[in-house]
Amino acid sequence: MRLVIAVVQDKDSGRLAAELVKRGYRATKLASTGGFLKAGNTTFLIGVDDERVNDVVECIHRSCRAREQVVTPFAPVGNVDAEVPVPISVQVGGATVFVLDVERFEHF
């Protein structure tokens, strides 16, 4: 058995949840926040048999899209010599996926 952990942008979480349900997978959703943009994410915890891992990863790949977003970096607080922040384009979205071995699983 494996544990698939997928961190996805909130904009993609509904689409992924629907795809997982449609394909018969059960998942736990956790609200999370990204470190770089401080944007809302959803972390999915999905327990799955070894032979179904690739199918789950493919569901995630189909449901989560990378996109460009314009952000304005924060200027250092209290630094009067700091330059005015200039908006930059960064890639957001997609998914970060971890697949872990599960030593033991119980469901009560």
N, C-alpha and C positions, 0 to 999 in steps of 0.2 A: 504494500500500500504506500501511496505517496501523498504528500500535502503540497498542493499548488497554492502559492501565495501570489496574488496579482494585485499590484498597485496601479490603479487607473484613474484618469481624470474624471471628476464628477459628471462631466458632460457625456461620458461614455458608459457610466455605470448602469443606467437603465437599460440600454441596448444589450450590454453584456449579461445582466441578470435575466433578461427575457430569453436570450439565446441559451443560457445554461439550463433554465427551466424547460425550454422546448426540447432540449436534448437529454433531459432526465437527470441532470446533475443537481445536487444540493450544495448550497454554499452559505457561508456566514459572511455578512457584509459589515465592515467596520468603517466608521468615519475616520479619516486621517487628513493630515495637512502636510503639503510638500515643504521642504526646507528652503529651497531657492526662491520660489515666487510666493511662498506662504499661501498657496492656492488650495482649495478643497480637493481632496482625493477620496477615493473609496478603495479600501483594501478588502479583497475577497479571499477567504480561506476555503479551499475546496479539497475535500478528501476524495481520493480516487484510486481505483485499482491500477497497478502498474501498466497494464496493456491499454488503458484509456487515457493516459497522460497526454499523448500527442493530440488526441481529439479535443481535450480541454484546452490545450495551448492553441490549437487552431481556432477554437471558438473565441478565445481572447484576441487573437490576431485579427479575426474578421470583424470584431465588435469595437475595437479601440483604434482610433486614428490619430496620428500625429498631425499637428497643425501649427501654423505660425501665429505668434501673438506679439503685439508691440507692448513693451513694458518700459517704464522709466525707473532706472536704478535709484535707490535711495542715496542721497548725499550724506556724508558724515555729519552728525549732529554737533553743533557748536563750532564747526570749522568754518570760519568766515572767509578763508582763502579758497574753499572748495569751489570747483567749477560748477556751473549750472548743469544738472543731469540732462543728458540727451537720450530721448527714447531710442530703444534698440529692439530689433526683431529677434525673438528666440523661438525655438521649437518646443512645443508643449504637447501633452497628450501622449497617445500611444499607451504602452503598458510596460511595467517592470515586473518580470515574472521570476519567481524562485520555485524550484521543485526540490522537495526534501523527502528523504526516506522517513517512514513512520515505523518506529519500533513496535508500538502497541497502539491499538485503537479499540475503544469500547463505547457503546451507545446504550444509554439506559432509558 
